[in-house]
Amino acid sequence: MTSGEKGLLLIIFSVGVLLLAIGSYCYSTTHTFVEKAISVDGIVVGLQKKDGTSRPLVEYSDHNGFTRTHYSKTGTNPPAYFVGEKVKILYDPDDSQYHLNSRIDSTPGLWGLTIFLLALGSVFIFVSALVCYIIQIHGGIWFFRKKDRLEFEENGSLDHTI
């Protein structure tokens, strides 16, 4: 295995591990939030247009009876909610900034980033394992072998007949 191949594998694998670590942290914080949160009914009172997406504005009553407005941090196109739609809002009453940290109770809203990071990290680790397998079975990645690279540059193709 050449140093170029080792470097490529190390980079791909490291990115995968980093994405899995960040995804695990997101899972932990979201899981803790959901465990502590109170669920209340809310109603979509408007759609905020930003960057070509629509973000729902949801009014709800907190545990003290105050009417609060949830401003969603994520938007979709087309809009995921419509004005007048009833939704569940989660918030942690022990958090002094709970009115700023409320979330809509939906799988994409709560777990979307976590799922994305864990899936992408898994793909990077799978690709690094696949590349390692190819190197072990075929003796290397053809691009990193000088003889093959020179043959490709001269002929425009590799002749690897078995």
Salt bridges, closest charged atoms under 4 A:
GLU35 OE2 - HIS31 NE2 3.72
ASP41 OD1 - LYS88 NZ 2.69
ASP62 OD2 - ARG68 NE 3.14
ASP148 OD2 - ARG145 NH2 2.52
ASP148 OD1 - LYS147 NZ 3.60
ASP148 OD1 - HIS160 NE2 3.51
